[in-house]
Amino acid sequence: MNDFWLDGLLADAATALGTTTLVLNPFLAVILIGITCGSVGSTVLSNRMAFFSDAMAHTAFAGVALAVLSIILFAGIRSTRAADEYLWIIEPVMIVVGILVGSAMVYVREKSGLTNDTIIGVFFAASVGFGTMLLPEVRRTVNLDPEQFLYGSIAVSTGEDLVRLAIPALLVPLILCFRNNAMALASFNPTLARSRGLPIRFDSYLLVILLAIVVNTSIRSVGVLLVNALLIVPAAAAANLGRNLREVFWWTILGTIACGVAGLALCHVIRIPLGSGRMLDPAPSGTIVLTAVVWFFCGLLWASLRRRRTSRPAVS
């Protein structure tokens, strides 16, 4: 896809709406990432994989280092300018490395019987160590900052970023249309799922692959902080609001999109005086995350009030 005509189309749309792409693009980006993270968030939470996305982000660090080192070795690159035409390889390598590491986590957990957090901690350390081991050689050859592939900002979303976010926003819900019920049952009652002949092992690997795709295609555009928060916090809030798995699923999607849009809107409204005529403009990612946290505590309050109503003795 030609990014030039896409950016032009977005500019025309922004003009028609009486705004600019600096405002329109982040709102489109947060809706796309909201659909993606909201679709899979409840399943991540029910499978107790809250720290998995963080591990995936650090696996991406190793993927960047491995991809650039491969470009240097196999393409014979010896300068930063010569490496530019090969940099498109980095993101596919990040996704592949993420899928391989995630699948290895599931395999080791099956064979060892250790808990998720223990396995994630081990692979977390291995990924960071591997990336740190390779980066010095990478930096001696090309002047490349790995953080440009790991810590994006939703405030400066471009047409290319929107395309990158649209792929998992279409792919993840499509797959979950066929597998979400099976995944939910397996996380809630594995014994019942096995008795019904559901492929629990297949679904475990499928969930890991989906998370690897979500994290590695999103972090360059919106940053690891926002991806991790939107995968977990709205789903935790939905767990307090929904009365069954179906309600939790839809509350998660709605809450993720709503928190993203509300957080961005607040960025354009809130101005904090710092004195001497200076004003603090809150960063979008942090504001969205805090909005999601407030939503979580609202969900806690609602759940508490609902329990009080149901436990109140009936008046005869």
VOPAGU-2260 file (C-alpha; in pm, 1 decimal, decimal comma):
REM VOPAGU-2260
SITE   aa  ch    i         X         Y         Z
SITE  MET   A    0       0,0       0,0       0,0
SITE  ASN   A    1     127,1     345,7     -93,7
SITE  ASP   A    2     153,9     550,8     222,8
SITE  PHE   A    3     154,8     877,4      27,1
SITE  TRP   A    4    -200,6     844,7    -102,4
SITE  LEU   A    5    -320,5     711,0     231,2
SITE  ASP   A    6    -179,4    1010,5     415,6
SITE  GLY   A    7    -340,5    1234,7     155,9
SITE  LEU   A    8    -676,5    1063,3     207,1
SITE  LEU   A    9    -647,0    1108,1     582,2
SITE  ALA   A   10    -558,0    1474,7     534,2
SITE  ASP   A   11    -868,1    1525,1     315,6
SITE  ALA   A   12   -1086,6    1348,9     574,1
SITE  ALA   A   13    -943,5    1562,6     854,5
SITE  THR   A   14   -1008,1    1881,5     656,2
SITE  ALA   A   15   -1367,5    1775,0     587,4
SITE  LEU   A   16   -1415,4    1720,6     961,7
SITE  GLY   A   17   -1266,2    2058,2    1043,8
SITE  THR   A   18    -955,4    1920,9    1212,7
SITE  THR   A   19    -604,0    1798,4    1128,1
SITE  THR   A   20    -437,2    1460,0    1094,7
SITE  LEU   A   21    -257,4    1529,4    1424,6
SITE  VAL   A   22    -600,0    1494,1    1586,2
SITE  LEU   A   23    -774,7    1247,6    1353,5
SITE  ASN   A   24    -496,8     987,5    1319,6
SITE  PRO   A   25    -453,8     924,1    1695,6
SITE  PHE   A   26    -830,3     876,9    1736,2
SITE  LEU   A   27    -837,1     624,1    1450,4
SITE  ALA   A   28    -530,3     451,5    1595,9
SITE  VAL   A   29    -680,9     420,8    1943,4
SITE  ILE   A   30   -1003,3     274,5    1801,4
SITE  LEU   A   31    -804,6      13,7    1607,2
SITE  ILE   A   32    -583,8     -80,2    1901,8
SITE  GLY   A   33    -896,5     -81,9    2120,0
SITE  ILE   A   34   -1063,8    -337,3    1893,9
SITE  THR   A   35    -753,3    -555,2    1891,9
SITE  CYS   A   36    -668,4    -546,5    2262,8
SITE  GLY   A   37   -1033,4    -553,1    2367,9
SITE  SER   A   38   -1102,7    -864,9    2162,0
SITE  VAL   A   39    -827,5   -1068,7    2325,2
SITE  GLY   A   40    -803,9    -897,6    2667,1
SITE  SER   A   41   -1066,9   -1103,1    2850,0
SITE  THR   A   42    -907,3   -1427,6    2728,4
SITE  VAL   A   43    -563,8   -1310,7    2842,7
SITE  LEU   A   44    -703,8   -1231,4    3186,8
SITE  SER   A   45    -894,6   -1558,0    3224,0
SITE  ASN   A   46    -579,3   -1752,1    3133,2
SITE  ARG   A   47    -377,2   -1560,2    3396,1
SITE  MET   A   48    -135,0   -1423,9    3135,1
SITE  ALA   A   49    -130,6   -1061,3    3248,4
SITE  PHE   A   50     249,2   -1035,6    3223,9
SITE  PHE   A   51     275,8   -1221,3    2894,8
SITE  SER   A   52     242,4    -907,8    2681,2
SITE  ASP   A   53     525,2    -745,0    2875,5
SITE  ALA   A   54     741,1   -1049,4    2807,6
SITE  MET   A   55     647,1   -1026,3    2439,1
SITE  ALA   A   56     761,8    -663,8    2430,9
SITE  HIS   A   57    1103,0    -759,5    2563,5
SITE  THR   A   58    1113,9   -1049,3    2320,0
SITE  ALA   A   59    1068,8    -785,6    2048,2
SITE  PHE   A   60    1388,6    -624,4    2179,4
SITE  ALA   A   61    1571,3    -948,7    2101,3
SITE  GLY   A   62    1392,5    -970,6    1765,3
SITE  VAL   A   63    1515,9    -625,9    1660,8
SITE  ALA   A   64    1875,1    -711,7    1752,1
SITE  LEU   A   65    1858,5   -1047,7    1572,4
SITE  ALA   A   66    1702,5    -894,4    1259,6
SITE  VAL   A   67    1961,6    -617,3    1229,7
SITE  LEU   A   68    2249,6    -858,5    1291,9
SITE  SER   A   69    2109,2   -1086,6    1019,5
SITE  ILE   A   70    2095,6    -791,1     778,0
SITE  ILE   A   71    2457,6    -708,8     858,6
SITE  LEU   A   72    2577,9   -1067,2     812,9
SITE  PHE   A   73    2375,5   -1186,5     513,7
SITE  ALA   A   74    2340,0    -860,9     317,7
SITE  GLY   A   75    2694,8    -748,9     387,6
SITE  ILE   A   76    2580,8    -414,0     527,6
SITE  ARG   A   77    2855,4    -193,8     666,8
SITE  SER   A   78    2687,6     148,3     690,1
SITE  THR   A   79    2363,4     297,4     819,4
SITE  ARG   A   80    2256,4     431,7     480,4
SITE  ALA   A   81    2309,2      94,2     311,4
SITE  ALA   A   82    2090,4     -72,9     577,0
SITE  ASP   A   83    1785,3     149,4     516,1
SITE  GLU   A   84    1640,8     -58,4     232,4
SITE  TYR   A   85    1647,7    -372,9     450,0
SITE  LEU   A   86    1484,4    -233,5     763,5
SITE  TRP   A   87    1140,9    -362,4     656,3
SITE  ILE   A   88    1266,4    -708,2     755,5
SITE  ILE   A   89    1279,7    -614,4    1123,3
SITE  GLU   A   90     907,8    -626,6    1202,2
SITE  PRO   A   91     844,3    -970,3    1043,2
SITE  VAL   A   92    1142,8   -1103,5    1236,9
SITE  MET   A   93    1002,6    -951,4    1558,4
SITE  ILE   A   94     672,7   -1132,1    1498,2
SITE  VAL   A   95     840,6   -1464,7    1417,8
SITE  VAL   A   96    1068,3   -1444,5    1721,7
SITE  GLY   A   97     768,9   -1352,9    1937,9
SITE  ILE   A   98     570,2   -1653,1    1812,1
SITE  LEU   A   99     863,9   -1889,9    1866,2
SITE  VAL   A  100     935,2   -1763,0    2218,2
SITE  GLY   A  101     566,5   -1762,0    2311,3
SITE  SER   A  102     522,7   -2117,2    2183,2
SITE  ALA   A  103     833,0   -2220,9    2378,6
SITE  MET   A  104     673,4   -2075,5    2692,9
SITE  VAL   A  105     361,0   -2286,3    2643,2
SITE  TYR   A  106     568,1   -2598,3    2572,2
SITE  VAL   A  107     790,0   -2555,9    2879,3
SITE  ARG   A  108     485,5   -2489,6    3097,5
SITE  GLU   A  109     323,0   -2812,3    2973,1
SITE  LYS   A  110     633,4   -3020,9    3030,2
SITE  SER   A  111     748,7   -2868,0    3359,4
SITE  GLY   A  112     420,8   -2794,7    3534,8
SITE  LEU   A  113     557,4   -2457,8    3650,8
SITE  THR   A  114     327,5   -2157,0    3679,9
SITE  ASN   A  115     285,9   -1895,7    3405,4
SITE  ASP   A  116     463,7   -1620,1    3595,5
SITE  THR   A  117     769,3   -1841,3    3655,4
SITE  ILE   A  118     797,6   -1940,1    3289,2
SITE  ILE   A  119     743,1   -1580,8    3175,7
SITE  GLY   A  120    1014,1   -1459,3    3414,9
SITE  VAL   A  121    1267,6   -1705,8    3274,4
SITE  PHE   A  122    1197,7   -1618,2    2909,8
SITE  PHE   A  123    1179,5   -1249,3    2997,6
SITE  ALA   A  124    1536,4   -1265,1    3127,3
SITE  ALA   A  125    1652,3   -1477,8    2833,0
SITE  SER   A  126    1509,7   -1233,3    2575,4
SITE  VAL   A  127    1663,3    -926,5    2736,9
SITE  GLY   A  128    1996,6   -1104,9    2779,8
SITE  PHE   A  129    2000,7   -1221,7    2418,6
SITE  GLY   A  130    1916,5    -874,9    2285,3
SITE  THR   A  131    2175,1    -708,9    2509,2
SITE  MET   A  132    2438,4    -955,8    2391,9
SITE  LEU   A  133    2379,9    -873,2    2023,9
SITE  LEU   A  134    2324,7    -498,3    2035,5
SITE  PRO   A  135    2687,9    -386,4    2085,8
SITE  GLU   A  136    2789,9    -547,6    1756,0
SITE  VAL   A  137    2484,4    -401,4    1583,8
SITE  ARG   A  138    2564,7     -49,2    1703,8
SITE  ARG   A  139    2927,1     -76,4    1594,2
SITE  THR   A  140    2809,0    -132,5    1237,4
SITE  VAL   A  141    2490,9      73,2    1196,2
SITE  ASN   A  142    2360,9     373,2    1385,2
SITE  LEU   A  143    2022,5     225,8    1472,0
SITE  ASP   A  144    1822,9     288,6    1787,7
SITE  PRO   A  145    1615,5     -22,8    1870,8
SITE  GLU   A  146    1374,7     192,6    2068,3
SITE  GLN   A  147    1228,3     334,5    1745,5
SITE  PHE   A  148    1081,9     -14,4    1689,2
SITE  LEU   A  149     971,4     -64,3    2051,0
SITE  TYR   A  150     842,5     263,5    2190,1
SITE  GLY   A  151     608,4     437,9    1952,4
SITE  SER   A  152     373,5     724,4    2031,5
SITE  ILE   A  153       6,4     729,9    1942,4
SITE  ALA   A  154      22,2    1111,0    1927,3
SITE  VAL   A  155     217,7    1103,1    1600,6
SITE  SER   A  156      34,5     819,9    1423,5
SITE  THR   A  157      76,4     815,0    1045,4
SITE  GLY   A  158     -99,3     634,4     764,0
SITE  GLU   A  159     161,8     359,4     787,3
SITE  ASP   A  160      86,0     318,6    1157,7
SITE  LEU   A  161    -285,6     289,8    1089,0
SITE  VAL   A  162    -225,3      17,1     832,2
SITE  ARG   A  163      -3,4    -164,1    1083,1
SITE  LEU   A  164    -276,4    -142,3    1348,1
SITE  ALA   A  165    -557,2    -234,9    1107,6
SITE  ILE   A  166    -406,4    -576,8    1029,1
SITE  PRO   A  167    -448,2    -726,3    1380,0
SITE  ALA   A  168    -774,2    -529,3    1426,2
SITE  LEU   A  169    -917,2    -733,7    1137,3
SITE  LEU   A  170    -730,9   -1060,3    1194,1
SITE  VAL   A  171    -781,2   -1110,3    1569,1
SITE  PRO   A  172   -1162,0   -1064,0    1583,0
SITE  LEU   A  173   -1200,8   -1282,2    1273,5
SITE  ILE   A  174   -1013,8   -1570,9    1436,7
SITE  LEU   A  175   -1193,7   -1523,1    1766,9
SITE  CYS   A  176   -1528,8   -1551,3    1590,2
SITE  PHE   A  177   -1445,8   -1920,1    1552,4
SITE  ARG   A  178   -1234,3   -1992,4    1862,0
SITE  ASN   A  179   -1332,4   -1749,1    2140,2
SITE  ASN   A  180   -1601,0   -1971,6    2297,7
SITE  ALA   A  181   -1365,0   -2269,5    2303,7
SITE  MET   A  182   -1084,8   -2059,2    2454,9
SITE  ALA   A  183   -1318,9   -1918,3    2718,6
SITE  LEU   A  184   -1445,7   -2262,8    2818,0
SITE  ALA   A  185   -1092,0   -2403,0    2832,5
SITE  SER   A  186    -980,1   -2123,1    3064,2
SITE  PHE   A  187   -1290,7   -2151,0    3283,5
SITE  ASN   A  188   -1320,9   -2530,9    3302,6
SITE  PRO   A  189   -1043,8   -2730,3    3125,8
SITE  THR   A  190   -1191,6   -3064,2    3234,3
SITE  LEU   A  191   -1527,4   -2985,7    3074,0
SITE  ALA   A  192   -1352,2   -2860,2    2761,7
SITE  ARG   A  193   -1157,2   -3186,6    2729,7
SITE  SER   A  194   -1472,2   -3392,8    2781,6
SITE  ARG   A  195   -1629,0   -3211,2    2488,4
SITE  GLY   A  196   -1330,1   -3287,0    2270,4
SITE  LEU   A  197   -1209,4   -2930,6    2236,9
SITE  PRO   A  198    -845,6   -2887,8    2121,5
SITE  ILE   A  199    -716,1   -2717,2    2436,9
SITE  ARG   A  200    -351,2   -2744,9    2338,5
SITE  PHE   A  201    -417,5   -2597,1    1995,5
SITE  ASP   A  202    -606,3   -2305,5    2150,2
SITE  SER   A  203    -320,7   -2240,3    2395,4
SITE  TYR   A  204     -72,1   -2205,6    2110,8
SITE  LEU   A  205    -321,6   -2003,4    1904,9
SITE  LEU   A  206    -365,8   -1753,0    2189,0
SITE  VAL   A  207      10,6   -1712,8    2220,5
SITE  ILE   A  208      44,3   -1656,1    1845,6
SITE  LEU   A  209    -232,8   -1395,5    1850,5
SITE  LEU   A  210     -67,9   -1211,7    2139,8
SITE  ALA   A  211     268,4   -1217,0    1965,0
SITE  ILE   A  212     108,8   -1063,9    1654,5
SITE  VAL   A  213     -83,1    -803,8    1855,0
SITE  VAL   A  214     214,0    -687,5    2060,8
SITE  ASN   A  215     475,3    -690,3    1785,4
SITE  THR   A  216     258,8    -512,5    1528,0
SITE  SER   A  217     142,0    -248,2    1775,2
SITE  ILE   A  218     434,1    -142,4    1991,0
SITE  ARG   A  219     609,8      54,2    1715,4
SITE  SER   A  220     295,0     258,2    1656,7
SITE  VAL   A  221     153,6     311,0    2006,5
SITE  GLY   A  222     425,8     198,9    2247,7
SITE  VAL   A  223     458,8     -92,9    2484,9
SITE  LEU   A  224     301,1      93,0    2780,4
SITE  LEU   A  225     -29,5     145,6    2600,9
SITE  VAL   A  226     -45,8    -206,4    2455,2
SITE  ASN   A  227      16,1    -370,4    2793,8
SITE  ALA   A  228    -234,0    -147,9    2972,7
SITE  LEU   A  229    -513,4    -190,4    2717,8
SITE  LEU   A  230    -469,2    -567,5    2716,9
SITE  ILE   A  231    -515,8    -594,7    3093,2
SITE  VAL   A  232    -686,8    -299,7    3265,4
SITE  PRO   A  233   -1017,8    -277,9    3070,5
SITE  ALA   A  234   -1052,1    -656,2    3090,6
SITE  ALA   A  235   -1004,1    -637,7    3468,8
SITE  ALA   A  236   -1276,2    -370,9    3484,0
SITE  ALA   A  237   -1505,2    -583,5    3266,3
SITE  ALA   A  238   -1461,4    -877,0    3504,1
SITE  ASN   A  239   -1636,6    -663,3    3767,8
SITE  LEU   A  240   -1910,1    -545,0    3533,2
SITE  GLY   A  241   -2002,6    -860,4    3342,4
SITE  ARG   A  242   -2215,3   -1133,1    3496,6
SITE  ASN   A  243   -2102,1   -1402,1    3251,9
SITE  LEU   A  244   -1821,3   -1463,5    3001,9
SITE  ARG   A  245   -2013,2   -1315,2    2710,6
SITE  GLU   A  246   -2081,0    -990,6    2897,7
SITE  VAL   A  247   -1717,2    -971,1    3009,9
SITE  PHE   A  248   -1603,2   -1008,3    2648,7
SITE  TRP   A  249   -1822,5    -723,9    2519,0
SITE  TRP   A  250   -1758,3    -500,5    2819,1
SITE  THR   A  251   -1385,6    -542,9    2754,8
SITE  ILE   A  252   -1411,7    -430,3    2392,9
SITE  LEU   A  253   -1639,0    -136,7    2472,9
SITE  GLY   A  254   -1430,3     -34,0    2773,2
SITE  THR   A  255   -1101,7     -49,7    2581,6
SITE  ILE   A  256   -1227,4     169,0    2297,3
SITE  ALA   A  257   -1405,4     409,3    2534,2
SITE  CYS   A  258   -1098,9     452,5    2757,3
SITE  GLY   A  259    -880,1     518,0    2454,2
SITE  VAL   A  260   -1112,9     777,5    2302,6
SITE  ALA   A  261   -1182,7     943,6    2640,2
SITE  GLY   A  262    -812,9     957,0    2726,6
SITE  LEU   A  263    -727,2    1122,2    2395,8
SITE  ALA   A  264   -1011,8    1370,1    2435,9
SITE  LEU   A  265    -888,6    1462,0    2783,9
SITE  CYS   A  266    -545,3    1539,4    2638,2
SITE  HIS   A  267    -702,5    1817,3    2432,9
SITE  VAL   A  268    -891,1    1957,9    2732,4
SITE  ILE   A  269    -661,0    1928,4    3033,5
SITE  ARG   A  270    -401,6    2201,5    3079,1
SITE  ILE   A  271    -209,0    2203,0    3407,3
SITE  PRO   A  272     -48,4    2539,0    3501,4
SITE  LEU   A  273     316,3    2510,6    3604,1
SITE  GLY   A  274     376,7    2877,5    3681,6
SITE  SER   A  275     553,5    3150,9    3483,7
SITE  GLY   A  276     296,5    3113,1    3208,4
SITE  ARG   A  277     392,4    2752,5    3139,4
SITE  MET   A  278     132,3    2480,2    3090,9
SITE  LEU   A  279     166,7    2103,5    3114,7
SITE  ASP   A  280       2,7    1914,3    2828,4
SITE  PRO   A  281     -52,7    1554,3    2941,8
SITE  ALA   A  282      95,5    1281,5    2721,8
SITE  PRO   A  283    -172,6    1077,8    2538,6
SITE  SER   A  284     -48,8     729,9    2632,4
SITE  GLY   A  285     -26,0     807,7    3002,7
SITE  THR   A  286    -364,4     979,3    3002,2
SITE  ILE   A  287    -529,3     681,7    2830,1
SITE  VAL   A  288    -373,3     441,7    3079,6
SITE  LEU   A  289    -491,2     649,2    3377,5
SITE  THR   A  290    -838,6     672,1    3224,1
SITE  ALA   A  291    -845,1     292,4    3202,7
SITE  VAL   A  292    -733,3     266,2    3567,2
SITE  VAL   A  293   -1014,2     502,5    3674,3
SITE  TRP   A  294   -1255,7     285,0    3474,8
SITE  PHE   A  295   -1123,7     -19,4    3662,7
SITE  PHE   A  296   -1197,1     139,4    4001,2
SITE  CYS   A  297   -1541,9     245,0    3879,3
SITE  GLY   A  298   -1599,9    -120,9    3794,2
SITE  LEU   A  299   -1489,1    -221,5    4143,9
SITE  LEU   A  300   -1731,9      27,8    4297,3
SITE  TRP   A  301   -2016,6     -93,3    4076,6
SITE  ALA   A  302   -1947,0    -457,0    4165,9
SITE  SER   A  303   -1942,7    -368,2    4536,7
SITE  LEU   A  304   -2277,2    -186,6    4512,2
SITE  ARG   A  305   -2428,1    -476,2    4317,9
SITE  ARG   A  306   -2317,2    -727,1    4581,6
SITE  ARG   A  307   -2473,1    -514,3    4854,9
SITE  ARG   A  308   -2804,0    -500,2    4670,9
SITE  THR   A  309   -2815,5    -873,1    4611,5
SITE  SER   A  310   -2714,3    -957,3    4970,0
SITE  ARG   A  311   -2975,1    -723,7    5124,1
SITE  PRO   A  312   -3254,7    -931,5    5282,6
SITE  ALA   A  313   -3590,9    -904,9    5110,9
SITE  VAL   A  314   -3864,1    -710,3    5294,0
SITE  SER   A  315   -4164,6    -930,9    5363,1
